Amino acid sequence: MMQGTAIANSINKLLRGENLGLLNQVDIDLADLTLICGENNTGKTYATYAIYGFLRSWRQLLRFTLEAEIDELLKEQDKYQFDLQQMFAGKVDDYLTQLGKNYVEILPRVFATEASVFEKTICVPCCTQTDDFLTRPYQQRVQAGPGGKVLATITKEAGSAILDVLVADAEVLQRPYGKLTDFIADAISDIVFAPHLPPVHIASAERTGAAIFRKELDMARTRMLKAINEIDSKELRRNPFKILQKMDADYAWPVEDNVDFVRQLEDIDKRSSELANAHPELLEAFDGIIGGSYKVVKQQLVFQAKGSGKQRFTMNEASSCIRALLDVGFYLRCKARSGDLFMIDEPELNLHPKNQRAFARLVACMVNAGIKVFITTHSDYLIKEINTLIMLNQCTEHTITYMDASMCAR
């Protein structure tokens, strides 16, 4: 019997928003397991995309927010030292508020829509973090390319508030791409904010189509061809950079990122995720749902049905269930690690009720392994199974008796 997980365990408030698409007002709490069930056109997608977009972009937004402050501190000091206690104690909310204002400006890109849709939108990121960053050690070497000479070293001792920056080569101060300011901002992101803002992976509702047409779906190439067709040839010769200005996005970030992920599956096939190494039973449970496994044979992605002598199928030949769970399987096997947030829109797509219940049990195992899971669903089967697992997890006399009886019945 697989263990369940408490849905309200370890809740963190993530975003508070107003006028977010169909949502007039919303407080988004992120638990170990977050499940949203609602009718069509009630704002589930807006909530999902808003969370994904923020967790995907907060590092870049924070780098932009901190840039001027870091540059000023670098000019004022003889030694490159940053007192994180002085910078952030009691001020984290102020930085998050600024992040929210900057995030609203890119929401049209997140959703691939007109800017007017979010003219009145307010987003305020929230964080339960305290001054716990003081306890974390940190060390990073800034190098001139992979394996190149060390340009600078950024360190912080455990229990200390001081971030020390030792510059070995002045080149790092002037680099047009990846200058010292950026590396310091990244270090601050890792130390102060990252423990409370998890890495995110999304399986969008469009994943089944992406699995079929993944080789044809090159988003960047499509946008470039569209831009070239819309620009006058003489104007294009005078200013080739006009292409970049015209390359508007046609798809929301979650959809684009989902497509980009499935397009590179042959390249990441040999990787083994931290989660797969620590919890191989998760991969076994997933393979049990699809009745086999995904393999890359001679640079071709196939589905191998379970059992000796069973046939292999390409994604065009495989069932809709196999295609719907393709990126989920590769995420678990090649990318997942404890502390991630895994988001999936309508996991019940193309799944028989038996497999919907099995997927609910897989989700419980993922949560128990340290992955936060965010689900939007219409499936009564999935919700009932999760509720059952939550109740069984209480370990009362009644649930223990029920589980013992279930095991004996097997």
N, C-alpha and C positions, 0 to 999 in steps of 0.2 A: 504493500500500500504506500503510495507516494504521499509525503507530508504536504499539508496545506500551508498557507501563510496568512497572517493577520493583515487585512487590507488597510488598517489604520496605523500600521507600525511605522515609526520614524517619518512623520509628516513634516515637510518643509513648505512654507509658502514661497512661491516662485514669482508669480506675476499678479499684479492688480491692474485691471484695465477698464476703460470706458470707451463706448462707441467703437468697439472692435468688430466690425462687420455686423453680423446679426446679433451680437451680444452687446446690449446696452451697458451692462456692468457685470464684471466677472472678477472673482478671486480664484486664482488657480493654485491649488495646493498639490504638491508633488509627494506622494507616499511611495513606499516600497512597491506597492501595486496600486495603480490609479486606473479606474475603469469608468468610462463615460458611456452611458446608454441613453439614447434619446431618439425622437422621431426625426425624419428627414427635415432638412432646412431649419434646424434649431441652433446651429452654431458649433457643432462638434468639430468640423473641419477648421473653422476659424481658431478655436482654442488650440487644436493640435498644431496647426501651422505656426501660430504665434509662439508657442513654446519651442518648437523646433528651430524656428528662425532666430530666436534670442540665444538659445544654447549653441547654435552654430556660429553666431557672429559676435558674441560678447567680448571675446579676446581682442578682435580687431577694433571694436568700439572702445574698449578700455585703453588700448594703445593710443588711439586718437585723443582720448580724454586726458591721458597722463603726459602726453608728449611735451606740452609747453612747460609743465611743472618740472619734469625731469631735466629738460634742457636748461631751465633756470638754475636748478640745483647744481648741475654740472659746471655752470659758469661761476657760481659763487664759491665753490670749495677748492681747496688745494688737493685734498684727498677725495676720491670718489666714494663717498659713504652716504647711505640713505637710512635715516631713522624711521623704520616702518611704524613704530609706536607713535611717533609724532605725526606721521603722515595719515594714519588710518584709525587710531584709537578714537572711537566715538564719531567717526566721520564716514564710515562705510556707507551708511544710508545716503549721504550726500553724493557720493560717487555713483551709487546705483541709480539715484534719481537722474543724474546726468546721462548715464547709460540709457535709461528709458527714453529720454528726450531724443537722443541720437538714434535709438532703435526705431522710433516712430518714423523718422525720416527715410529709413530704408524699407519700411513695411510694404510699400508698393512693389519693390523688387522681390521681397519674400513671397508675396502672393501673385506676382506677375499681373498686376492690375493698375488702374489709373490712380494717380496720387490723390485725386478728389475723394476716393473711397475712404481715406484715412485722415481727412482734413481736421476732424474733431476728435481724433483718437488720442487717448492718454494711456501710456504704459508705464507702470512703476515696478521695476524688479524688486524682489524682496529676498532677504537672506537672513537665516537664523544665526549666522556666524558671529563669534565673539573675538576676543584677542587670542584665540588658540593658535594663530599663525606664529606666535612667539616660540612655540615649542618645536617648530619644524626646521630641520637643517636643510640646506640647499647648496648645490654646486653645479655650475655650468661653465663649459669652456666655449668661447666664441672662436671659431676657426675660419680660416680663409678657404672655404670649400671643404668637401669631404676629405678628411685625412690631411688637410693643409696645416700650416703653422698656426699656433695659438696666438690670437690677437688680444684676448682679454679673458679674465677669469672672474666669475661672479659667484660669491659665496655668502652663506649666512650660517652661523653656528646655532645649534639647538639651544633654546632658551634665551637667545639674544635677539634684540630688535634691529640690529645693525646689518644692513646689506652692504657688503664690501665689493668694490669693483676695482680690480687690478688690471691696468692697461699695459700690455706688453708691446703693442705696436700701434702707433698713432693712426694707422690706416683705418682702424675700427671707428674712429671718431668722425670720419669724413665719407664713409661708404654711402653711395646714393641708394643702394638697396641693402637693407639690413644693417643700419648704423647702430651705434652703441645704445642710443635712446630706445630703439625697438627691443633690443635684447634685455635691457633693464625692465622695460614694461612687461615683457614676457615673464621675467623672473617674478615680478610682483604679482602677475596673474596667477602663476603656479603656487606661490606661497600663501597669498591672502584670499583669493577668490575661488580657485579651481577645486579645492576640497568640497565646496558647497554648490558647484555648478557642474554637473556631470557631463562627460563626453556623451554624444547622442548619436543614435543610428535610427533611421526610420524605414519602415516598410509601408509604402503608401498604397492606397486602394488601386492605383494603376499598375501594380507590380506584375499582374498576370500578363498584360499586354507587353510590358517591358521585357518579360522573359522570352516572348515569342520574337519580337522585333528588335532585340537588344543590339544586334550588329548593325542594323540600319539606322538606329536612333543615335546619331551623333549631333547633340544639341548645338555645339559651337559651330560645326560645319553648316548646319541648317540655317542658323542665324546669319552666318557670313554670306551664304548664297542668296538669301532673301535680301540682305542689304545691298549686295552687288546688283541685283536685278532692279532695285529701287533707285539707284544712283545713276545719274546721267554719265555716259562714258567719258565725255570731256572733263567733267568735274572730277571724276574718279582719277584720271591721269594727273590732273593738277594737284589733287590732295588725296593720296591713297588712304590717309588716316580717317577719311570720311567714313570708311567702312566701320571702324570701331564705334563711331558716334551713332551709327544707324543700327547697330546690332542689339536691338531691344530683345529682352527675354520674352518667350512665349509661354513658358511654363513656370509654375511656382517652384521654389527651392526644393521642397520635399520630393517632387516628381523628378526634377532634374538630377538631384543627388541619387535618387533610387535608380534611375536609368544609368548614370555614370558608374554606380557600384556593380550592377549586373553586367555591364559591358566589359569589365575587367576581371571577371571570375576566373578565366583561364590563367591569368597572371598571378592571382593570389592563391590558386588551388593548393600549392605546396606549403603554404603557411599553416601554422597550428596555433590557435588562439590560446591565451592564458586560461580561459574558461574551459576549453576542450581538454587541456592538459590536466587541470585540477579536477574536472568533473566529466570524465568520459561517459558516464551514464546519461548525461544530457544528450549526447550525440546518438546514443543507442535508443533513447526514448524518441528522438526526432525521427530516426530511420524507421522506427516502428510505426510511426504515423503515416509516412509516405510509402512504406512497404519495400524499401530498398535504400539506395544511396546515390548521390551525385558523384560522377567521376569525370576527369578530363583525360581522354584517350586520344593521343596524337593531335593535341591542341583542339580537340572537339569536345564540347560539353555534352555528356549523355547522362541518362538515368539508368542505373543498373538495378533491375528488380531483384528482390531477395531470393536466394536459392541457386544452387548450382545449375548451370546450363540455361539460366533465364536470359531472355532477350534484353538487349540494350535499346534505348529509345533516345532520339534527339529531342530537344525541347519542342520542336514542331510536332513530333509524333506522340509525345507524352501527354498524360491526362491533365486536365485543368488544375487538379489538386497539386500535381507535381510542379507545375509552373507557378502556382500561387504561393508556394512555400520555398521557391528556389532561393531567393535572397535571404530568407530566414535561416535556411540551412547553412549557407556559406557564411553568414554573420556569426553563427554559433561556432562553426568549425575554424574560421580563419581570422576573426576580428574581435570577438566578444571578450571582455574582461570585467572582473568585479569592479563595481562602481559606475558602470555604464548606465545610461538610460536607453532602453529599447522601446521604441514607439511603433505600434502597428495599428493600422486602420482596417477595421473589419476583418479580423483573422478568420472569420467563418467563411470567407469567399471560397466557393467551390469545394467546401468540405462537407462530407456526410456527417450527420449528427454524432455518430460514434467518434469520428476524428475531431469534431469540435470539442467533445468532452476530453479526448486525449490531449488536445492542444491546451486546454485549461490546466491539465495536470502538468504539462511541460512548463507552462508559465509559472506554476507554483514552485517547480524545481529551480527555475531560473532565479526567482526571487530568493529562494533559500540559498542559492549560490552567490548572492550579492549583487545581482542585476536589478535595477529598478525597471519596472515594466509599466508602460502607459498604453491603454487599449481603448479604442472606440468600437462599439459593436451594436448590432441589432439582434444578436443571437441569444435566445432564451436558454438554449442548451449550455452555452458557454458560461452564462451568468449563474445558472443553477449549479453547475459543477464547481465553480469557484466558491459559491456560498457553502456548498457541502464540504469542501476542503477546509474552509475557514472554521466551520463548526467542528469538524473532526480534529482540527489542530488544537482545540481547547483542552483536550486530554481529560475530559470529565469521566466519571465512572461509566456513564451511558455511552459515550463515544468509544471508550476503550473496549467495552463489551461488544459494541457494533463492529469495530474493526477486527476483533478476535473472531467473531462469527463470520465475517466476510472472508477472512483468510482460511478458515476451516472449510467454507463452502467451495473454495477453489481446489 
